[in-house]
Amino acid sequence: MKVYEFGKEHAKSFVMFQCAAEPWWVFKASAEEMAKDYHVYLMIADGHDELGTEFVSLEKYAKDAAGYLKAQGIDRVDAMYGVSMGGAAVIRFLATEDIPVEKAIIDAGITPYPYPKWICRLISVKDWIMIMLGTRSLRMMKLACPPERWTPKGEDPEEHYRALLKFYKQHYSPRTIYNVFWSTDNYSMPDPVPRVDTKIEYWYGEEEKRAREKEHDIEFVCRTYPQTVLKEFKGLAHAELVMMFPERFAAEVKKFLEE
């Protein structure tokens, strides 16, 4: 795991967990926007950190992040955010780590499947095949995520997609891909989950609402953390806010944090 820090001059902490299958620089603009008011810790997981590591598990991701924060002398986090796999890391962190978190945003966080393990294995193999195909071909990447929608403002679409393809081929290994999707869909949670006082919002884009309901993510989070408040973003897809609209992302986060 590699941690990028921004806004070190600020006293308040903001911890960010990434989604799967993306390099750190996809989140850089949003981290920099938040760094205008917060000390941002962008936690880049094993297998994504360009250090030759392999992703092991969601549990390790959350624990490594807690270990890093403790090593920096942090015994309380002002705010935490995670998207998709990163949202799962927030869910796990709140339940298992002994660092209190004042406020947390779980953006389309993935929750453990309620299915028999053999079905979960089949789903993981399907996901592995789809991601392997989608991250080894520029054409497939553009079909899955049209450049006119998924190119950050001010960047050249062709250069952006070629940089992503280079990242996938050089750093995103077949083992990491399988482990990411298996672990993010099947990580463990304590039973019972200890009560936490964290104020929580669960975010999702309008275009992914059906998926979050079908996969029981919303139901799981609201049952696990009954204080959770849901927030839907009209016209947006999975992880689109943090990756494509850094100014709006920071404004929405700060609106919640400053309530």
ChimeraX commands (.cxc) that place a marker at each C-alpha (Angstrom):
marker #1 position 0.00,0.00,0.00 radius 0.5
marker #1 position 1.13,3.52,-0.77 radius 0.5
marker #1 position -0.24,6.67,0.85 radius 0.5
marker #1 position -0.33,10.05,-0.85 radius 0.5
marker #1 position -0.74,13.03,1.45 radius 0.5
marker #1 position -2.08,16.45,0.53 radius 0.5
marker #1 position -2.74,19.57,2.62 radius 0.5
marker #1 position -0.35,18.66,5.41 radius 0.5
marker #1 position -0.69,22.16,6.84 radius 0.5
marker #1 position -4.26,21.48,7.97 radius 0.5
marker #1 position -5.20,20.01,11.34 radius 0.5
marker #1 position -8.34,18.12,10.30 radius 0.5
marker #1 position -7.88,14.70,8.71 radius 0.5
marker #1 position -9.67,13.28,5.66 radius 0.5
marker #1 position -8.93,9.65,4.77 radius 0.5
marker #1 position -9.75,8.46,1.22 radius 0.5
marker #1 position -10.01,4.84,0.09 radius 0.5
marker #1 position -9.92,4.17,-3.66 radius 0.5
marker #1 position -12.11,1.99,-5.84 radius 0.5
marker #1 position -10.68,-1.04,-7.61 radius 0.5
marker #1 position -8.93,-1.02,-10.99 radius 0.5
marker #1 position -7.81,2.60,-10.96 radius 0.5
marker #1 position -4.39,4.26,-10.48 radius 0.5
marker #1 position -3.82,6.88,-7.80 radius 0.5
marker #1 position -3.82,9.82,-10.20 radius 0.5
marker #1 position -7.49,9.28,-11.06 radius 0.5
marker #1 position -8.30,10.52,-7.52 radius 0.5
marker #1 position -5.64,13.23,-7.38 radius 0.5
marker #1 position -7.88,16.14,-8.43 radius 0.5
marker #1 position -10.52,15.34,-5.81 radius 0.5
marker #1 position -7.86,14.83,-3.14 radius 0.5
marker #1 position -6.35,18.21,-4.01 radius 0.5
marker #1 position -9.74,19.91,-3.77 radius 0.5
marker #1 position -10.27,18.44,-0.30 radius 0.5
marker #1 position -6.72,19.43,0.64 radius 0.5
marker #1 position -7.72,23.09,0.56 radius 0.5
marker #1 position -9.24,22.53,4.01 radius 0.5
marker #1 position -8.14,19.07,5.18 radius 0.5
marker #1 position -5.02,16.96,5.57 radius 0.5
marker #1 position -5.85,14.26,3.03 radius 0.5
marker #1 position -4.56,10.69,3.24 radius 0.5
marker #1 position -5.19,8.92,-0.08 radius 0.5
marker #1 position -4.82,5.19,0.61 radius 0.5
marker #1 position -3.75,3.34,-2.54 radius 0.5
marker #1 position -4.17,-0.39,-2.12 radius 0.5
marker #1 position -1.72,-3.20,-2.81 radius 0.5
marker #1 position -1.82,-4.16,-6.48 radius 0.5
marker #1 position -2.65,-0.56,-7.42 radius 0.5
marker #1 position 0.34,1.19,-5.85 radius 0.5
marker #1 position 2.80,0.66,-8.75 radius 0.5
marker #1 position 5.25,-0.90,-6.29 radius 0.5
marker #1 position 5.08,-4.46,-7.60 radius 0.5
marker #1 position 2.68,-5.62,-4.89 radius 0.5
marker #1 position -0.31,-7.94,-5.22 radius 0.5
marker #1 position -3.69,-7.21,-3.68 radius 0.5
marker #1 position -4.31,-9.70,-0.87 radius 0.5
marker #1 position -7.61,-8.84,0.79 radius 0.5
marker #1 position -10.04,-6.10,1.74 radius 0.5
marker #1 position -9.32,-6.90,5.38 radius 0.5
marker #1 position -5.61,-6.21,4.84 radius 0.5
marker #1 position -6.37,-2.96,3.02 radius 0.5
marker #1 position -8.35,-1.61,6.00 radius 0.5
marker #1 position -5.81,-2.87,8.53 radius 0.5
marker #1 position -2.84,-1.44,6.63 radius 0.5
marker #1 position -4.57,1.94,6.50 radius 0.5
marker #1 position -5.18,1.87,10.25 radius 0.5
marker #1 position -1.56,0.90,10.83 radius 0.5
marker #1 position -0.35,3.81,8.73 radius 0.5
marker #1 position -2.55,6.29,10.59 radius 0.5
marker #1 position -1.38,5.01,13.96 radius 0.5
marker #1 position 2.24,5.31,12.85 radius 0.5
marker #1 position 1.54,8.99,12.14 radius 0.5
marker #1 position 0.22,9.43,15.66 radius 0.5
marker #1 position -3.42,9.70,14.57 radius 0.5
marker #1 position -5.81,8.32,17.17 radius 0.5
marker #1 position -8.99,9.90,15.75 radius 0.5
marker #1 position -10.11,10.61,12.17 radius 0.5
marker #1 position -12.24,13.64,11.42 radius 0.5
marker #1 position -13.62,12.31,8.15 radius 0.5
marker #1 position -13.36,9.19,6.01 radius 0.5
marker #1 position -14.45,8.48,2.44 radius 0.5
marker #1 position -14.37,5.39,0.28 radius 0.5
marker #1 position -15.84,4.51,-3.10 radius 0.5
marker #1 position -16.84,1.01,-4.25 radius 0.5
marker #1 position -14.03,-1.24,-2.94 radius 0.5
marker #1 position -12.96,1.77,-0.89 radius 0.5
marker #1 position -16.47,2.02,0.52 radius 0.5
marker #1 position -16.14,-1.60,1.59 radius 0.5
marker #1 position -12.87,-0.67,3.31 radius 0.5
marker #1 position -14.72,2.05,5.25 radius 0.5
marker #1 position -17.43,-0.42,6.27 radius 0.5
marker #1 position -14.80,-2.85,7.52 radius 0.5
marker #1 position -12.64,-0.13,9.13 radius 0.5
marker #1 position -15.52,1.21,11.22 radius 0.5
marker #1 position -16.33,-2.28,12.49 radius 0.5
marker #1 position -12.84,-3.57,13.25 radius 0.5
marker #1 position -10.31,-0.81,13.82 radius 0.5
marker #1 position -9.84,1.06,17.10 radius 0.5
marker #1 position -9.52,4.53,15.59 radius 0.5
marker #1 position -12.74,6.54,16.08 radius 0.5
marker #1 position -14.11,8.25,12.97 radius 0.5
marker #1 position -16.25,11.37,13.38 radius 0.5
marker #1 position -17.97,11.25,9.97 radius 0.5
marker #1 position -17.85,8.77,7.09 radius 0.5
marker #1 position -19.08,8.67,3.51 radius 0.5
marker #1 position -19.57,5.24,1.97 radius 0.5
marker #1 position -19.88,5.92,-1.76 radius 0.5
marker #1 position -21.52,2.91,-3.42 radius 0.5
marker #1 position -19.66,0.70,-0.96 radius 0.5
marker #1 position -19.71,-3.00,-1.81 radius 0.5
marker #1 position -20.96,-5.40,0.87 radius 0.5
marker #1 position -20.45,-9.16,1.39 radius 0.5
marker #1 position -22.62,-11.40,-0.78 radius 0.5
marker #1 position -25.32,-13.35,1.07 radius 0.5
marker #1 position -25.00,-16.29,-1.35 radius 0.5
marker #1 position -23.47,-19.78,-0.92 radius 0.5
marker #1 position -19.72,-19.81,-1.45 radius 0.5
marker #1 position -19.87,-21.82,-4.68 radius 0.5
marker #1 position -22.08,-19.14,-6.24 radius 0.5
marker #1 position -19.68,-16.46,-5.00 radius 0.5
marker #1 position -16.78,-18.30,-6.66 radius 0.5
marker #1 position -18.65,-18.40,-9.98 radius 0.5
marker #1 position -19.35,-14.66,-9.73 radius 0.5
marker #1 position -15.67,-13.97,-9.00 radius 0.5
marker #1 position -14.55,-15.97,-12.02 radius 0.5
marker #1 position -17.05,-14.10,-14.21 radius 0.5
marker #1 position -15.79,-10.76,-12.84 radius 0.5
marker #1 position -12.18,-11.82,-13.38 radius 0.5
marker #1 position -12.84,-12.68,-17.04 radius 0.5
marker #1 position -14.68,-9.40,-17.65 radius 0.5
marker #1 position -12.00,-7.24,-16.02 radius 0.5
marker #1 position -9.16,-9.12,-17.73 radius 0.5
marker #1 position -10.80,-8.48,-21.09 radius 0.5
marker #1 position -11.67,-4.89,-20.26 radius 0.5
marker #1 position -8.24,-3.86,-19.02 radius 0.5
marker #1 position -6.10,-5.38,-21.79 radius 0.5
marker #1 position -7.66,-3.70,-24.78 radius 0.5
marker #1 position -8.06,0.00,-25.57 radius 0.5
marker #1 position -11.11,-0.80,-27.67 radius 0.5
marker #1 position -12.82,-2.71,-24.84 radius 0.5
marker #1 position -12.01,0.07,-22.36 radius 0.5
marker #1 position -13.65,2.64,-24.61 radius 0.5
marker #1 position -16.71,0.44,-25.12 radius 0.5
marker #1 position -17.15,-0.07,-21.38 radius 0.5
marker #1 position -16.44,3.56,-20.45 radius 0.5
marker #1 position -16.98,5.95,-23.38 radius 0.5
marker #1 position -14.20,8.57,-23.45 radius 0.5
marker #1 position -16.66,11.43,-23.98 radius 0.5
marker #1 position -18.05,10.69,-20.53 radius 0.5
marker #1 position -15.07,9.27,-18.65 radius 0.5
marker #1 position -12.23,11.58,-19.63 radius 0.5
marker #1 position -11.44,14.11,-16.87 radius 0.5
marker #1 position -11.91,17.76,-17.78 radius 0.5
marker #1 position -8.89,19.25,-19.50 radius 0.5
marker #1 position -7.29,15.92,-20.45 radius 0.5
marker #1 position -6.83,14.45,-23.91 radius 0.5
marker #1 position -9.04,11.33,-24.21 radius 0.5
marker #1 position -6.52,9.29,-26.18 radius 0.5
marker #1 position -3.66,10.10,-23.81 radius 0.5
marker #1 position -5.82,9.40,-20.76 radius 0.5
marker #1 position -6.95,5.98,-21.99 radius 0.5
marker #1 position -3.48,4.99,-23.13 radius 0.5
marker #1 position -2.10,5.90,-19.69 radius 0.5
marker #1 position -4.78,3.74,-18.07 radius 0.5
marker #1 position -4.00,0.84,-20.41 radius 0.5
marker #1 position -0.30,1.12,-19.58 radius 0.5
marker #1 position -1.12,1.03,-15.86 radius 0.5
marker #1 position -3.30,-2.06,-16.27 radius 0.5
marker #1 position -0.73,-3.97,-18.30 radius 0.5
marker #1 position 2.24,-3.07,-16.10 radius 0.5
marker #1 position 0.71,-3.20,-12.63 radius 0.5
marker #1 position -2.76,-4.79,-12.52 radius 0.5
marker #1 position -1.99,-8.48,-12.47 radius 0.5
marker #1 position -4.40,-11.40,-12.97 radius 0.5
marker #1 position -3.92,-12.44,-9.33 radius 0.5
marker #1 position -4.68,-8.94,-8.08 radius 0.5
marker #1 position -7.82,-8.76,-10.23 radius 0.5
marker #1 position -9.15,-12.03,-8.83 radius 0.5
marker #1 position -8.29,-11.19,-5.23 radius 0.5
marker #1 position -9.86,-7.73,-5.51 radius 0.5
marker #1 position -13.21,-9.00,-6.66 radius 0.5
marker #1 position -13.30,-12.10,-4.48 radius 0.5
marker #1 position -12.35,-10.24,-1.33 radius 0.5
marker #1 position -14.45,-7.11,-1.91 radius 0.5
marker #1 position -17.53,-9.26,-2.45 radius 0.5
marker #1 position -16.84,-11.67,0.42 radius 0.5
marker #1 position -14.91,-9.91,3.19 radius 0.5
marker #1 position -15.63,-10.78,6.79 radius 0.5
marker #1 position -17.39,-8.65,9.38 radius 0.5
marker #1 position -17.53,-9.19,13.14 radius 0.5
marker #1 position -20.74,-10.67,14.51 radius 0.5
marker #1 position -22.17,-8.74,16.12 radius 0.5
marker #1 position -20.85,-5.52,14.61 radius 0.5
marker #1 position -19.91,-3.18,17.46 radius 0.5
marker #1 position -21.93,0.00,17.75 radius 0.5
marker #1 position -20.17,3.10,16.45 radius 0.5
marker #1 position -21.11,6.75,16.90 radius 0.5
marker #1 position -19.85,7.78,13.46 radius 0.5
marker #1 position -22.21,9.93,11.42 radius 0.5
marker #1 position -22.58,8.12,8.10 radius 0.5
marker #1 position -23.90,8.88,4.64 radius 0.5
marker #1 position -24.25,6.22,1.94 radius 0.5
marker #1 position -23.95,7.74,-1.54 radius 0.5
marker #1 position -24.88,6.25,-4.89 radius 0.5
marker #1 position -25.47,7.50,-8.41 radius 0.5
marker #1 position -28.95,7.41,-9.87 radius 0.5
marker #1 position -27.76,5.12,-12.66 radius 0.5
marker #1 position -26.48,2.49,-10.22 radius 0.5
marker #1 position -29.35,2.51,-7.74 radius 0.5
marker #1 position -30.82,-0.74,-9.04 radius 0.5
marker #1 position -27.44,-2.50,-8.72 radius 0.5
marker #1 position -26.92,-1.26,-5.16 radius 0.5
marker #1 position -30.40,-2.50,-4.22 radius 0.5
marker #1 position -30.14,-5.80,-6.14 radius 0.5
marker #1 position -26.80,-6.63,-4.53 radius 0.5
marker #1 position -28.16,-5.74,-1.06 radius 0.5
marker #1 position -25.51,-3.06,-0.48 radius 0.5
marker #1 position -27.92,-0.38,0.72 radius 0.5
marker #1 position -29.83,-2.82,2.92 radius 0.5
marker #1 position -26.64,-4.22,4.45 radius 0.5
marker #1 position -25.16,-0.83,5.32 radius 0.5
marker #1 position -28.41,0.49,6.81 radius 0.5
marker #1 position -28.82,-2.66,8.89 radius 0.5
marker #1 position -25.19,-2.67,10.01 radius 0.5
marker #1 position -25.08,1.06,10.75 radius 0.5
marker #1 position -28.69,2.18,11.43 radius 0.5
marker #1 position -27.67,5.84,11.63 radius 0.5
marker #1 position -26.82,5.82,7.90 radius 0.5
marker #1 position -28.45,8.49,5.74 radius 0.5
marker #1 position -28.87,7.73,2.03 radius 0.5
marker #1 position -27.97,10.28,-0.66 radius 0.5
marker #1 position -28.67,9.80,-4.37 radius 0.5
marker #1 position -26.91,11.79,-7.10 radius 0.5
marker #1 position -29.09,12.36,-10.14 radius 0.5
marker #1 position -27.67,11.42,-13.52 radius 0.5
marker #1 position -24.44,9.90,-12.18 radius 0.5
marker #1 position -22.99,6.41,-12.52 radius 0.5
marker #1 position -20.77,4.33,-10.26 radius 0.5
marker #1 position -17.77,6.34,-8.92 radius 0.5
marker #1 position -18.41,9.11,-11.43 radius 0.5
marker #1 position -18.59,11.95,-8.91 radius 0.5
marker #1 position -15.14,11.46,-7.34 radius 0.5
marker #1 position -13.40,10.60,-10.61 radius 0.5
marker #1 position -14.92,13.18,-12.98 radius 0.5
marker #1 position -16.14,16.13,-10.91 radius 0.5
marker #1 position -13.58,17.05,-8.24 radius 0.5
marker #1 position -14.99,20.48,-7.43 radius 0.5
marker #1 position -18.52,19.16,-6.99 radius 0.5
marker #1 position -17.20,16.17,-5.06 radius 0.5
marker #1 position -15.39,18.41,-2.57 radius 0.5
marker #1 position -18.41,20.68,-2.22 radius 0.5
marker #1 position -20.71,17.73,-1.47 radius 0.5
marker #1 position -18.26,16.23,1.02 radius 0.5
marker #1 position -17.75,19.52,2.84 radius 0.5
marker #1 position -21.50,20.11,2.98 radius 0.5
marker #1 position -21.82,16.89,4.99 radius 0.5
marker #1 position -18.73,17.46,7.11 radius 0.5
marker #1 position -19.68,20.99,8.07 radius 0.5
marker #1 position -23.26,20.22,9.12 radius 0.5
marker link #1:1,2 radius 0.2
marker link #1:2,3 radius 0.2
marker link #1:3,4 radius 0.2
marker link #1:4,5 radius 0.2
marker link #1:5,6 radius 0.2
marker link #1:6,7 radius 0.2
marker link #1:7,8 radius 0.2
marker link #1:8,9 radius 0.2
marker link #1:9,10 radius 0.2
marker link #1:10,11 radius 0.2
marker link #1:11,12 radius 0.2
marker link #1:12,13 radius 0.2
marker link #1:13,14 radius 0.2
marker link #1:14,15 radius 0.2
marker link #1:15,16 radius 0.2
marker link #1:16,17 radius 0.2
marker link #1:17,18 radius 0.2
marker link #1:18,19 radius 0.2
marker link #1:19,20 radius 0.2
marker link #1:20,21 radius 0.2
marker link #1:21,22 radius 0.2
marker link #1:22,23 radius 0.2
marker link #1:23,24 radius 0.2
marker link #1:24,25 radius 0.2
marker link #1:25,26 radius 0.2
marker link #1:26,27 radius 0.2
marker link #1:27,28 radius 0.2
marker link #1:28,29 radius 0.2
marker link #1:29,30 radius 0.2
marker link #1:30,31 radius 0.2
marker link #1:31,32 radius 0.2
marker link #1:32,33 radius 0.2
marker link #1:33,34 radius 0.2
marker link #1:34,35 radius 0.2
marker link #1:35,36 radius 0.2
marker link #1:36,37 radius 0.2
marker link #1:37,38 radius 0.2
marker link #1:38,39 radius 0.2
marker link #1:39,40 radius 0.2
marker link #1:40,41 radius 0.2
marker link #1:41,42 radius 0.2
marker link #1:42,43 radius 0.2
marker link #1:43,44 radius 0.2
marker link #1:44,45 radius 0.2
marker link #1:45,46 radius 0.2
marker link #1:46,47 radius 0.2
marker link #1:47,48 radius 0.2
marker link #1:48,49 radius 0.2
marker link #1:49,50 radius 0.2
marker link #1:50,51 radius 0.2
marker link #1:51,52 radius 0.2
marker link #1:52,53 radius 0.2
marker link #1:53,54 radius 0.2
marker link #1:54,55 radius 0.2
marker link #1:55,56 radius 0.2
marker link #1:56,57 radius 0.2
marker link #1:57,58 radius 0.2
marker link #1:58,59 radius 0.2
marker link #1:59,60 radius 0.2
marker link #1:60,61 radius 0.2
marker link #1:61,62 radius 0.2
marker link #1:62,63 radius 0.2
marker link #1:63,64 radius 0.2
marker link #1:64,65 radius 0.2
marker link #1:65,66 radius 0.2
marker link #1:66,67 radius 0.2
marker link #1:67,68 radius 0.2
marker link #1:68,69 radius 0.2
marker link #1:69,70 radius 0.2
marker link #1:70,71 radius 0.2
marker link #1:71,72 radius 0.2
marker link #1:72,73 radius 0.2
marker link #1:73,74 radius 0.2
marker link #1:74,75 radius 0.2
marker link #1:75,76 radius 0.2
marker link #1:76,77 radius 0.2
marker link #1:77,78 radius 0.2
marker link #1:78,79 radius 0.2
marker link #1:79,80 radius 0.2
marker link #1:80,81 radius 0.2
marker link #1:81,82 radius 0.2
marker link #1:82,83 radius 0.2
marker link #1:83,84 radius 0.2
marker link #1:84,85 radius 0.2
marker link #1:85,86 radius 0.2
marker link #1:86,87 radius 0.2
marker link #1:87,88 radius 0.2
marker link #1:88,89 radius 0.2
marker link #1:89,90 radius 0.2
marker link #1:90,91 radius 0.2
marker link #1:91,92 radius 0.2
marker link #1:92,93 radius 0.2
marker link #1:93,94 radius 0.2
marker link #1:94,95 radius 0.2
marker link #1:95,96 radius 0.2
marker link #1:96,97 radius 0.2
marker link #1:97,98 radius 0.2
marker link #1:98,99 radius 0.2
marker link #1:99,100 radius 0.2
marker link #1:100,101 radius 0.2
marker link #1:101,102 radius 0.2
marker link #1:102,103 radius 0.2
marker link #1:103,104 radius 0.2
marker link #1:104,105 radius 0.2
marker link #1:105,106 radius 0.2
marker link #1:106,107 radius 0.2
marker link #1:107,108 radius 0.2
marker link #1:108,109 radius 0.2
marker link #1:109,110 radius 0.2
marker link #1:110,111 radius 0.2
marker link #1:111,112 radius 0.2
marker link #1:112,113 radius 0.2
marker link #1:113,114 radius 0.2
marker link #1:114,115 radius 0.2
marker link #1:115,116 radius 0.2
marker link #1:116,117 radius 0.2
marker link #1:117,118 radius 0.2
marker link #1:118,119 radius 0.2
marker link #1:119,120 radius 0.2
marker link #1:120,121 radius 0.2
marker link #1:121,122 radius 0.2
marker link #1:122,123 radius 0.2
marker link #1:123,124 radius 0.2
marker link #1:124,125 radius 0.2
marker link #1:125,126 radius 0.2
marker link #1:126,127 radius 0.2
marker link #1:127,128 radius 0.2
marker link #1:128,129 radius 0.2
marker link #1:129,130 radius 0.2
marker link #1:130,131 radius 0.2
marker link #1:131,132 radius 0.2
marker link #1:132,133 radius 0.2
marker link #1:133,134 radius 0.2
marker link #1:134,135 radius 0.2
marker link #1:135,136 radius 0.2
marker link #1:136,137 radius 0.2
marker link #1:137,138 radius 0.2
marker link #1:138,139 radius 0.2
marker link #1:139,140 radius 0.2
marker link #1:140,141 radius 0.2
marker link #1:141,142 radius 0.2
marker link #1:142,143 radius 0.2
marker link #1:143,144 radius 0.2
marker link #1:144,145 radius 0.2
marker link #1:145,146 radius 0.2
marker link #1:146,147 radius 0.2
marker link #1:147,148 radius 0.2
marker link #1:148,149 radius 0.2
marker link #1:149,150 radius 0.2
marker link #1:150,151 radius 0.2
marker link #1:151,152 radius 0.2
marker link #1:152,153 radius 0.2
marker link #1:153,154 radius 0.2
marker link #1:154,155 radius 0.2
marker link #1:155,156 radius 0.2
marker link #1:156,157 radius 0.2
marker link #1:157,158 radius 0.2
marker link #1:158,159 radius 0.2
marker link #1:159,160 radius 0.2
marker link #1:160,161 radius 0.2
marker link #1:161,162 radius 0.2
marker link #1:162,163 radius 0.2
marker link #1:163,164 radius 0.2
marker link #1:164,165 radius 0.2
marker link #1:165,166 radius 0.2
marker link #1:166,167 radius 0.2
marker link #1:167,168 radius 0.2
marker link #1:168,169 radius 0.2
marker link #1:169,170 radius 0.2
marker link #1:170,171 radius 0.2
marker link #1:171,172 radius 0.2
marker link #1:172,173 radius 0.2
marker link #1:173,174 radius 0.2
marker link #1:174,175 radius 0.2
marker link #1:175,176 radius 0.2
marker link #1:176,177 radius 0.2
marker link #1:177,178 radius 0.2
marker link #1:178,179 radius 0.2
marker link #1:179,180 radius 0.2
marker link #1:180,181 radius 0.2
marker link #1:181,182 radius 0.2
marker link #1:182,183 radius 0.2
marker link #1:183,184 radius 0.2
marker link #1:184,185 radius 0.2
marker link #1:185,186 radius 0.2
marker link #1:186,187 radius 0.2
marker link #1:187,188 radius 0.2
marker link #1:188,189 radius 0.2
marker link #1:189,190 radius 0.2
marker link #1:190,191 radius 0.2
marker link #1:191,192 radius 0.2
marker link #1:192,193 radius 0.2
marker link #1:193,194 radius 0.2
marker link #1:194,195 radius 0.2
marker link #1:195,196 radius 0.2
marker link #1:196,197 radius 0.2
marker link #1:197,198 radius 0.2
marker link #1:198,199 radius 0.2
marker link #1:199,200 radius 0.2
marker link #1:200,201 radius 0.2
marker link #1:201,202 radius 0.2
marker link #1:202,203 radius 0.2
marker link #1:203,204 radius 0.2
marker link #1:204,205 radius 0.2
marker link #1:205,206 radius 0.2
marker link #1:206,207 radius 0.2
marker link #1:207,208 radius 0.2
marker link #1:208,209 radius 0.2
marker link #1:209,210 radius 0.2
marker link #1:210,211 radius 0.2
marker link #1:211,212 radius 0.2
marker link #1:212,213 radius 0.2
marker link #1:213,214 radius 0.2
marker link #1:214,215 radius 0.2
marker link #1:215,216 radius 0.2
marker link #1:216,217 radius 0.2
marker link #1:217,218 radius 0.2
marker link #1:218,219 radius 0.2
marker link #1:219,220 radius 0.2
marker link #1:220,221 radius 0.2
marker link #1:221,222 radius 0.2
marker link #1:222,223 radius 0.2
marker link #1:223,224 radius 0.2
marker link #1:224,225 radius 0.2
marker link #1:225,226 radius 0.2
marker link #1:226,227 radius 0.2
marker link #1:227,228 radius 0.2
marker link #1:228,229 radius 0.2
marker link #1:229,230 radius 0.2
marker link #1:230,231 radius 0.2
marker link #1:231,232 radius 0.2
marker link #1:232,233 radius 0.2
marker link #1:233,234 radius 0.2
marker link #1:234,235 radius 0.2
marker link #1:235,236 radius 0.2
marker link #1:236,237 radius 0.2
marker link #1:237,238 radius 0.2
marker link #1:238,239 radius 0.2
marker link #1:239,240 radius 0.2
marker link #1:240,241 radius 0.2
marker link #1:241,242 radius 0.2
marker link #1:242,243 radius 0.2
marker link #1:243,244 radius 0.2
marker link #1:244,245 radius 0.2
marker link #1:245,246 radius 0.2
marker link #1:246,247 radius 0.2
marker link #1:247,248 radius 0.2
marker link #1:248,249 radius 0.2
marker link #1:249,250 radius 0.2
marker link #1:250,251 radius 0.2
marker link #1:251,252 radius 0.2
marker link #1:252,253 radius 0.2
marker link #1:253,254 radius 0.2
marker link #1:254,255 radius 0.2
marker link #1:255,256 radius 0.2
marker link #1:256,257 radius 0.2
marker link #1:257,258 radius 0.2
marker link #1:258,259 radius 0.2
view
